[in-house]
Amino acid sequence: MAVNIINDGDRSPRVVLSEPTGSTAEVLLYGGQVVSWKNERREELLFMSSKAVWKPPKSIRGGIPICFPQVANFGALEQHGFARNRLWSIDDEPSPLPPPNNQSMVDLVLKSTEEDLKTWPHRFELRLRVIIGVGKLTLIPRVRNVDSKGFSFSIALHNYFSLSDVSEVRVEGLETLDYFDNLLMRERYTEQADAITFDGDIDRVYLSTPNKIAIIDHERKRTIVLRKEGMVDAVVWNPWDKKSKAIQDLGDEDYKAMLCLDAAAIENPISLKPNQEWKGRQELSIVSSSYFSGQLDPRKVLGLR
């Protein structure tokens, strides 16, 4: 297991994690953002925009940005909060998490500044542990209230996944669930399809979702499995062709090769009393596509066997 801190002057300082079979992850201190996850065959599993802006203060479009303390755009805060637009630090005191056990990992921390308090008047500590394993990437976010009064927040791990062709993939695990449609004034609907497929722009918050959701990419013969704890909602987003052209840091054709599937807590913000801490967990892994085929025993799909 290896952990390397790189500061080459071109980009924000970054941490490169690797494990013996060849899987790697790259984490920027700016934004506490994972910007690369490669499997043992050196295939990139996360999407990065062809027009990504790598210099502050612009957030980087791709990888896994962290949306905190809000998801969406409300009030005086910048869209999706400020955590993805701040310089994080290596966390030397990650307790009470257990120490690493032969794993390649890094602990980062973001603490409220006087400038942040002007727009969000709550003192906090936001921590993130990133762990790389064989075919697996784990993120453990934690928020501690270090203020004298309580506060509430929303959070999302905004996962940009690299795909062969978004119009050919399907998402399983969200069928029959209610969702807010951000394209239709946040109206509430119920998912009617057996699986989510894509033929136009989509921006939905699925509610009370299961702990396991899958993106099936038949062309690449792989399924990305998202397992999550502490974040009951899931966001599905792709801007499609017309909106892609209006997004300055996204290539006109980039939408075809990406899909965002977020682990999130949005509908019911998380409330913390003074000195209280919240912890979430997201585990991304790659399995054989056939494992999640709709033709198989549904109990196997749900991992009940």
CORVENUR-V456243 format. One record per helix or strand of 2 or more residues. SS is the DSSP state (H for helix, E for strand). FROM is the first residue (numbers start at 1). TO is the last residue. If there is no record, write none. Layout:
ss:SS from:FROM to:TO
ss:SS from:FROM to:TO
//
This chain:
ss:E from:2 to:6
ss:E from:14 to:18
ss:E from:24 to:28
ss:E from:33 to:38
ss:E from:64 to:68
ss:H from:83 to:85
ss:E from:89 to:90
ss:E from:104 to:111
ss:H from:114 to:119
ss:E from:124 to:133
ss:E from:136 to:145
ss:E from:151 to:162
ss:H from:166 to:168
ss:E from:170 to:172
ss:E from:178 to:181
ss:H from:182 to:184
ss:E from:187 to:190
ss:E from:202 to:206
ss:E from:212 to:217
ss:E from:222 to:229
ss:E from:233 to:238
ss:H from:240 to:246
ss:H from:254 to:257
ss:E from:258 to:272
ss:E from:277 to:279
ss:E from:281 to:288
ss:H from:289 to:292
ss:H from:298 to:301
//
